[in-house]
Amino acid sequence: MRAVWDKIGISASLICLIHCLFTPVLVIFLPFLGETLSHQWFHRIIVVIVLPVAVWALYSGYQIHKMKRILWLGGAGLAFLISAMLFGHDDFRVEYGLMITAGLLLASAHIVNLRACRLDHP
């Protein structure tokens, strides 16, 4: 069951990453759809999902494998995520850059966490 949380975290992080990479393209080619997806509500929903899932999955994984570097990697991802929400409002490039970095870091942390837990508990 613990692995499910990492898989949810990976999925949510990748959805965030895909959203941030493709929204600018959608704004150009499909203005209505792009504008809808670029609103702040989407980022807030992502944060509400990603934050508790990441904390739960990474901490419960840490209890199995005791690898602090995974917590640091996930913590850095969460820091970028929170920074995007706090400081990205004035410039969408800053917000998207921070969100893309957060998505990459969090997805990586969940993947490494999942693998580390499998090695300790095959």
Buried (B, 14 or more C-beta within 10 A) or exposed (E): EBBEBBBBBBBBBBBBBEBBEEBBEBBEEEEEEBEBBBEEEBBEEBBEBBBEBBBBBBBBBBEBBEBEEBBEBBBBBBBBBBBBBEEBEEEBEBBBBBBBBBBBBBBBBBBBBBBBBEEEEE
